[in-house]
Amino acid sequence: MKCKVLVPVAFALWAASPLITSTSEAQAQGTQPEQAAPAVSYSDSQLQGYAAVAVEVRDLNDKWQKRAQESTDPAKVQKIRQQASAEMVQAIRDEGLSIKEYNEITQAALQNPELSERINSFVE
């Protein structure tokens, strides 16, 4: 059964990683949807890599969110989020994507259902 990864990944990036979301937040501050980046076409190879790392980022987010929820110490929670962010960034880079590329594909997929379906077709 294939699972959809984009919404959880977008949440993971928002919740755990200010480094990753800086591009997304800047794009989100635009006042009109027309201000979004022009449509870019992605190869199957790029989307396969993205899908693989998106699943890994989602799993890392789940792992670190559980740890953060177990703590009541704000300093410890911040440290947990920093570690989560570092692991997510490393996973993205290990797949050969830059943070910017990862964010661009995420944003494009969130705005384009066809692209989202293409990505999800690579998730097993």
N, CA and C atoms as an extended XYZ file, in Angstrom:
372
Properties=species:S:1:pos:R:3:atomname:S:1:resname:S:1:resid:I:1 pbc="F F F"
N         0.843       -1.190        0.000 N   MET     1
C         0.000        0.000        0.000 CA  MET     1
C         0.881        1.244        0.000 C   MET     1
N         0.596        2.124       -0.893 N   LYS     2
C         1.371        3.355       -0.960 CA  LYS     2
C         0.787        4.376       -0.011 C   LYS     2
N         1.662        5.175        0.581 N   CYS     3
C         1.164        6.213        1.480 CA  CYS     3
C         1.553        7.570        0.923 C   CYS     3
N         0.724        8.528        1.191 N   LYS     4
C         1.014        9.885        0.733 CA  LYS     4
C         1.942       10.530        1.745 C   LYS     4
N         2.990       11.170        1.252 N   VAL     5
C         4.003       11.710        2.144 CA  VAL     5
C         4.038       13.223        2.210 C   VAL     5
N         3.429       13.913        1.311 N   LEU     6
C         3.653       15.348        1.218 CA  LEU     6
C         3.134       16.141        2.401 C   LEU     6
N         1.934       15.887        2.860 N   VAL     7
C         1.423       16.660        3.980 CA  VAL     7
C         2.243       16.405        5.235 C   VAL     7
N         2.522       15.140        5.612 N   PRO     8
C         3.356       14.937        6.785 CA  PRO     8
C         4.746       15.551        6.633 C   PRO     8
N         5.295       15.473        5.432 N   VAL     9
C         6.616       16.052        5.238 CA  VAL     9
C         6.562       17.561        5.400 C   VAL     9
N         5.566       18.190        4.813 N   ALA    10
C         5.454       19.641        4.968 CA  ALA    10
C         5.326       20.001        6.441 C   ALA    10
N         4.552       19.225        7.191 N   PHE    11
C         4.419       19.488        8.623 CA  PHE    11
C         5.747       19.268        9.324 C   PHE    11
N         6.450       18.208        8.958 N   ALA    12
C         7.737       17.929        9.589 CA  ALA    12
C         8.692       19.088        9.367 C   ALA    12
N         8.706       19.591        8.161 N   LEU    13
C         9.611       20.687        7.859 CA  LEU    13
C         9.218       21.937        8.629 C   LEU    13
N         7.938       22.174        8.787 N   TRP    14
C         7.479       23.349        9.516 CA  TRP    14
C         7.743       23.194       11.006 C   TRP    14
N         7.476       22.028       11.540 N   ALA    15
C         7.536       21.832       12.983 CA  ALA    15
C         8.947       21.684       13.514 C   ALA    15
N         9.804       21.056       12.763 N   ALA    16
C        11.076       20.660       13.345 CA  ALA    16
C        12.289       21.358       12.766 C   ALA    16
N        12.144       22.076       11.686 N   SER    17
C        13.351       22.524       11.025 CA  SER    17
C        13.285       23.932       10.470 C   SER    17
N        13.654       24.917       11.275 N   PRO    18
C        13.666       26.279       10.758 CA  PRO    18
C        14.637       26.455        9.597 C   PRO    18
N        15.700       25.692        9.540 N   LEU    19
C        16.638       25.804        8.425 CA  LEU    19
C        15.976       25.393        7.123 C   LEU    19
N        15.190       24.346        7.175 N   ILE    20
C        14.552       23.833        5.973 CA  ILE    20
C        13.403       24.729        5.558 C   ILE    20
N        12.664       25.271        6.513 N   THR    21
C        11.455       25.996        6.166 CA  THR    21
C        11.694       27.446        5.782 C   THR    21
N        12.876       27.957        5.919 N   SER    22
C        13.069       29.371        5.623 CA  SER    22
C        12.647       29.718        4.204 C   SER    22
N        12.939       28.879        3.245 N   THR    23
C        12.526       29.126        1.872 CA  THR    23
C        11.017       29.039        1.744 C   THR    23
N        10.419       28.038        2.358 N   SER    24
C         8.972       27.866        2.284 CA  SER    24
C         8.243       29.038        2.904 C   SER    24
N         8.725       29.525        4.038 N   GLU    25
C         8.082       30.650        4.703 CA  GLU    25
C         8.187       31.906        3.860 C   GLU    25
N         9.305       32.108        3.232 N   ALA    26
C         9.470       33.287        2.383 CA  ALA    26
C         8.486       33.232        1.221 C   ALA    26
N         8.310       32.038        0.649 N   GLN    27
C         7.369       31.902       -0.444 CA  GLN    27
C         5.938       32.092        0.045 C   GLN    27
N         5.650       31.617        1.245 N   ALA    28
C         4.297       31.697        1.792 CA  ALA    28
C         3.892       33.127        2.118 C   ALA    28
N         4.849       34.025        2.269 N   GLN    29
C         4.535       35.400        2.625 CA  GLN    29
C         4.021       36.208        1.441 C   GLN    29
N         4.101       35.648        0.240 N   GLY    30
C         3.570       36.335       -0.930 CA  GLY    30
C         2.073       36.550       -0.759 C   GLY    30
N         1.554       37.634       -1.299 N   THR    31
C         0.146       37.957       -1.087 CA  THR    31
C        -0.773       37.291       -2.093 C   THR    31
N        -0.234       36.841       -3.213 N   GLN    32
C        -1.068       36.216       -4.224 CA  GLN    32
C        -0.413       34.929       -4.701 C   GLN    32
N        -1.227       33.909       -5.016 N   PRO    33
C        -0.670       32.652       -5.506 CA  PRO    33
C         0.153       32.833       -6.775 C   PRO    33
N        -0.148       33.853       -7.574 N   GLU    34
C         0.597       34.064       -8.811 CA  GLU    34
C         2.066       34.379       -8.557 C   GLU    34
N         2.411       34.740       -7.334 N   GLN    35
C         3.793       35.071       -7.029 CA  GLN    35
C         4.652       33.833       -6.824 C   GLN    35
N         4.056       32.656       -6.883 N   ALA    36
C         4.802       31.419       -6.717 CA  ALA    36
C         5.800       31.279       -7.868 C   ALA    36
N         6.812       30.467       -7.634 N   ALA    37
C         7.829       30.239       -8.653 CA  ALA    37
C         7.188       29.613       -9.885 C   ALA    37
N         7.749       29.866      -11.046 N   PRO    38
C         7.205       29.284      -12.255 CA  PRO    38
C         7.269       27.753      -12.190 C   PRO    38
N         6.364       27.114      -12.920 N   ALA    39
C         6.332       25.653      -12.931 CA  ALA    39
C         7.653       25.108      -13.454 C   ALA    39
N         8.141       24.119      -12.760 N   VAL    40
C         9.381       23.472      -13.148 CA  VAL    40
C         9.065       22.011      -13.395 C   VAL    40
N         9.679       21.434      -14.397 N   SER    41
C         9.445       20.026      -14.642 CA  SER    41
C        10.579       19.231      -13.992 C   SER    41
N        10.202       18.142      -13.363 N   TYR    42
C        11.161       17.304      -12.657 CA  TYR    42
C        11.223       15.945      -13.323 C   TYR    42
N        12.423       15.392      -13.403 N   SER    43
C        12.592       14.064      -13.986 CA  SER    43
C        12.112       13.003      -12.997 C   SER    43
N        11.826       11.818      -13.524 N   ASP    44
C        11.446       10.715      -12.648 CA  ASP    44
C        12.545       10.427      -11.639 C   ASP    44
N        13.775       10.537      -12.067 N   SER    45
C        14.904       10.288      -11.167 CA  SER    45
C        14.910       11.280       -9.995 C   SER    45
N        14.698       12.556      -10.291 N   GLN    46
C        14.640       13.565       -9.230 CA  GLN    46
C        13.499       13.274       -8.266 C   GLN    46
N        12.348       12.917       -8.820 N   LEU    47
C        11.178       12.668       -7.979 CA  LEU    47
C        11.316       11.376       -7.178 C   LEU    47
N        12.003       10.386       -7.731 N   GLN    48
C        12.255        9.163       -6.969 CA  GLN    48
C        13.134        9.470       -5.757 C   GLN    48
N        14.177       10.262       -5.972 N   GLY    49
C        15.048       10.660       -4.872 CA  GLY    49
C        14.301       11.478       -3.838 C   GLY    49
N        13.483       12.392       -4.322 N   TYR    50
C        12.692       13.207       -3.410 CA  TYR    50
C        11.752       12.332       -2.592 C   TYR    50
N        11.055       11.404       -3.260 N   ALA    51
C        10.100       10.534       -2.562 CA  ALA    51
C        10.807        9.711       -1.495 C   ALA    51
N        11.976        9.186       -1.816 N   ALA    52
C        12.719        8.371       -0.844 CA  ALA    52
C        13.094        9.192        0.382 C   ALA    52
N        13.604       10.383        0.153 N   VAL    53
C        14.025       11.197        1.287 CA  VAL    53
C        12.817       11.776        2.024 C   VAL    53
N        11.719       12.019        1.331 N   ALA    54
C        10.520       12.524        1.991 CA  ALA    54
C        10.015       11.512        3.014 C   ALA    54
N        10.057       10.241        2.664 N   VAL    55
C         9.656        9.195        3.609 CA  VAL    55
C        10.611        9.173        4.800 C   VAL    55
N        11.901        9.298        4.515 N   GLU    56
C        12.888        9.305        5.599 CA  GLU    56
C        12.693       10.514        6.516 C   GLU    56
N        12.435       11.670        5.928 N   VAL    57
C        12.203       12.882        6.726 CA  VAL    57
C        10.942       12.714        7.573 C   VAL    57
N         9.906       12.147        6.990 N   ARG    58
C         8.671       11.905        7.743 CA  ARG    58
C         8.935       10.977        8.935 C   ARG    58
N         9.700        9.921        8.705 N   ASP    59
C        10.011        8.977        9.783 CA  ASP    59
C        10.869        9.626       10.866 C   ASP    59
N        11.827       10.438       10.452 N   LEU    60
C        12.649       11.167       11.430 CA  LEU    60
C        11.784       12.117       12.245 C   LEU    60
N        10.866       12.790       11.576 N   ASN    61
C         9.977       13.701       12.280 CA  ASN    61
C         9.162       12.958       13.331 C   ASN    61
N         8.619       11.806       12.952 N   ASP    62
C         7.845       11.014       13.911 CA  ASP    62
C         8.699       10.649       15.130 C   ASP    62
N         9.909       10.185       14.865 N   LYS    63
C        10.814        9.778       15.944 CA  LYS    63
C        11.104       10.944       16.889 C   LYS    63
N        11.471       12.073       16.316 N   TRP    64
C        11.874       13.210       17.149 CA  TRP    64
C        10.684       13.900       17.800 C   TRP    64
N         9.533       13.874       17.148 N   GLN    65
C         8.352       14.477       17.763 CA  GLN    65
C         7.970       13.742       19.042 C   GLN    65
N         8.061       12.421       19.007 N   LYS    66
C         7.757       11.632       20.205 CA  LYS    66
C         8.698       12.019       21.345 C   LYS    66
N         9.967       12.181       21.028 N   ARG    67
C        10.932       12.567       22.062 CA  ARG    67
C        10.634       13.962       22.604 C   ARG    67
N        10.280       14.871       21.723 N   ALA    68
C         9.981       16.243       22.152 CA  ALA    68
C         8.740       16.277       23.026 C   ALA    68
N         7.751       15.477       22.713 N   GLN    69
C         6.517       15.451       23.491 CA  GLN    69
C         6.721       14.865       24.878 C   GLN    69
N         7.755       14.057       25.047 N   GLU    70
C         8.030       13.443       26.344 CA  GLU    70
C         8.700       14.417       27.311 C   GLU    70
N         9.181       15.534       26.824 N   SER    71
C         9.914       16.480       27.660 CA  SER    71
C         9.059       17.706       27.982 C   SER    71
N         9.228       18.198       29.195 N   THR    72
C         8.566       19.445       29.595 CA  THR    72
C         9.577       20.582       29.720 C   THR    72
N        10.831       20.274       29.483 N   ASP    73
C        11.898       21.270       29.578 CA  ASP    73
C        12.079       21.950       28.216 C   ASP    73
N        11.736       23.262       28.108 N   PRO    74
C        11.843       23.957       26.811 CA  PRO    74
C        13.247       23.899       26.209 C   PRO    74
N        14.272       23.958       27.034 N   ALA    75
C        15.643       23.895       26.515 CA  ALA    75
C        15.918       22.527       25.896 C   ALA    75
N        15.415       21.484       26.537 N   LYS    76
C        15.610       20.132       26.008 CA  LYS    76
C        14.825       19.954       24.711 C   LYS    76
N        13.611       20.491       24.661 N   VAL    77
C        12.806       20.407       23.447 CA  VAL    77
C        13.513       21.124       22.301 C   VAL    77
N        14.081       22.279       22.579 N   GLN    78
C        14.812       23.018       21.547 CA  GLN    78
C        16.005       22.199       21.041 C   GLN    78
N        16.704       21.560       21.958 N   LYS    79
C        17.850       20.727       21.568 CA  LYS    79
C        17.385       19.543       20.719 C   LYS    79
N        16.257       18.955       21.087 N   ILE    80
C        15.692       17.846       20.315 CA  ILE    80
C        15.346       18.318       18.906 C   ILE    80
N        14.728       19.486       18.802 N   ARG    81
C        14.369       20.017       17.478 CA  ARG    81
C        15.605       20.315       16.635 C   ARG    81
N        16.657       20.801       17.269 N   GLN    82
C        17.895       21.062       16.530 CA  GLN    82
C        18.494       19.764       16.000 C   GLN    82
N        18.479       18.716       16.837 N   GLN    83
C        18.989       17.420       16.402 CA  GLN    83
C        18.134       16.862       15.265 C   GLN    83
N        16.816       17.002       15.397 N   ALA    84
C        15.915       16.538       14.336 CA  ALA    84
C        16.206       17.270       13.034 C   ALA    84
N        16.362       18.567       13.138 N   SER    85
C        16.655       19.374       11.960 CA  SER    85
C        17.954       18.930       11.303 C   SER    85
N        18.975       18.721       12.115 N   ALA    86
C        20.274       18.304       11.577 CA  ALA    86
C        20.158       16.963       10.854 C   ALA    86
N        19.414       16.035       11.424 N   GLU    87
C        19.254       14.721       10.787 CA  GLU    87
C        18.455       14.821        9.495 C   GLU    87
N        17.423       15.661        9.489 N   MET    88
C        16.624       15.829        8.278 CA  MET    88
C        17.448       16.474        7.168 C   MET    88
N        18.192       17.494        7.523 N   VAL    89
C        19.048       18.166        6.536 CA  VAL    89
C        20.066       17.177        5.973 C   VAL    89
N        20.667       16.378        6.838 N   GLN    90
C        21.659       15.399        6.381 CA  GLN    90
C        21.023       14.362        5.459 C   GLN    90
N        19.830       13.906        5.798 N   ALA    91
C        19.135       12.929        4.951 CA  ALA    91
C        18.871       13.512        3.565 C   ALA    91
N        18.452       14.762        3.523 N   ILE    92
C        18.180       15.420        2.245 CA  ILE    92
C        19.462       15.537        1.432 C   ILE    92
N        20.519       15.969        2.072 N   ARG    93
C        21.802       16.124        1.366 CA  ARG    93
C        22.364       14.774        0.928 C   ARG    93
N        22.182       13.743        1.763 N   ASP    94
C        22.659       12.410        1.402 CA  ASP    94
C        21.973       11.883        0.144 C   ASP    94
N        20.759       12.337       -0.108 N   GLU    95
C        20.029       11.929       -1.307 CA  GLU    95
C        20.496       12.722       -2.526 C   GLU    95
N        21.338       13.711       -2.309 N   GLY    96
C        21.862       14.506       -3.416 CA  GLY    96
C        21.045       15.742       -3.727 C   GLY    96
N        20.123       16.084       -2.842 N   LEU    97
C        19.315       17.288       -3.032 CA  LEU    97
C        19.814       18.395       -2.123 C   LEU    97
N        19.693       19.620       -2.580 N   SER    98
C        19.949       20.751       -1.693 CA  SER    98
C        18.657       21.031       -0.930 C   SER    98
N        18.769       21.766        0.147 N   ILE    99
C        17.582       22.134        0.917 CA  ILE    99
C        16.650       22.961        0.028 C   ILE    99
N        17.220       23.833       -0.772 N   LYS   100
C        16.420       24.660       -1.673 CA  LYS   100
C        15.639       23.794       -2.658 C   LYS   100
N        16.311       22.816       -3.268 N   GLU   101
C        15.633       21.926       -4.213 CA  GLU   101
C        14.516       21.140       -3.523 C   GLU   101
N        14.814       20.640       -2.331 N   TYR   102
C        13.816       19.877       -1.574 CA  TYR   102
C        12.588       20.738       -1.301 C   TYR   102
N        12.825       21.959       -0.840 N   ASN   103
C        11.712       22.873       -0.566 CA  ASN   103
C        10.932       23.210       -1.831 C   ASN   103
N        11.630       23.437       -2.927 N   GLU   104
C        10.960       23.775       -4.180 CA  GLU   104
C        10.060       22.642       -4.641 C   GLU   104
N        10.553       21.403       -4.552 N   ILE   105
C         9.732       20.267       -4.964 CA  ILE   105
C         8.541       20.127       -4.026 C   ILE   105
N         8.773       20.301       -2.722 N   THR   106
C         7.676       20.224       -1.757 CA  THR   106
C         6.607       21.251       -2.083 C   THR   106
N         7.007       22.497       -2.273 N   GLN   107
C         6.047       23.558       -2.573 CA  GLN   107
C         5.324       23.288       -3.889 C   GLN   107
N         6.060       22.873       -4.900 N   ALA   108
C         5.436       22.589       -6.196 CA  ALA   108
C         4.416       21.460       -6.063 C   ALA   108
N         4.758       20.435       -5.316 N   ALA   109
C         3.852       19.292       -5.156 CA  ALA   109
C         2.618       19.665       -4.347 C   ALA   109
N         2.782       20.543       -3.366 N   LEU   110
C         1.641       20.974       -2.576 CA  LEU   110
C         0.672       21.819       -3.414 C   LEU   110
N         1.190       22.473       -4.437 N   GLN   111
C         0.369       23.327       -5.291 CA  GLN   111
C        -0.120       22.613       -6.549 C   GLN   111
N         0.454       21.450       -6.857 N   ASN   112
C         0.139       20.764       -8.100 CA  ASN   112
C        -0.223       19.304       -7.798 C   ASN   112
N        -1.512       18.984       -7.810 N   PRO   113
C        -1.942       17.613       -7.497 CA  PRO   113
C        -1.339       16.549       -8.416 C   PRO   113
N        -1.119       16.891       -9.674 N   GLU   114
C        -0.522       15.918      -10.594 CA  GLU   114
C         0.906       15.590      -10.198 C   GLU   114
N         1.668       16.603       -9.819 N   LEU   115
C         3.035       16.369       -9.366 CA  LEU   115
C         3.033       15.568       -8.064 C   LEU   115
N         2.126       15.899       -7.185 N   SER   116
C         1.994       15.161       -5.930 CA  SER   116
C         1.736       13.683       -6.193 C   SER   116
N         0.845       13.400       -7.127 N   GLU   117
C         0.549       12.002       -7.472 CA  GLU   117
C         1.762       11.317       -8.084 C   GLU   117
N         2.507       12.028       -8.920 N   ARG   118
C         3.731       11.448       -9.498 CA  ARG   118
C         4.704       11.058       -8.392 C   ARG   118
N         4.880       11.955       -7.425 N   ILE   119
C         5.801       11.665       -6.313 CA  ILE   119
C         5.283       10.463       -5.531 C   ILE   119
N         4.001       10.473       -5.215 N   ASN   120
C         3.454        9.380       -4.424 CA  ASN   120
C         3.505        8.048       -5.155 C   ASN   120
N         3.563        8.073       -6.474 N   SER   121
C         3.674        6.813       -7.225 CA  SER   121
C         5.023        6.137       -6.971 C   SER   121
N         6.003        6.879       -6.490 N   PHE   122
C         7.321        6.312       -6.206 CA  PHE   122
C         7.454        5.798       -4.776 C   PHE   122
N         6.441        6.048       -3.950 N   VAL   123
C         6.480        5.615       -2.560 CA  VAL   123
C         5.869        4.226       -2.474 C   VAL   123
N         6.631        3.304       -1.907 N   GLU   124
C         6.101        1.942       -1.762 CA  GLU   124
C         5.771        1.640       -0.342 C   GLU   124
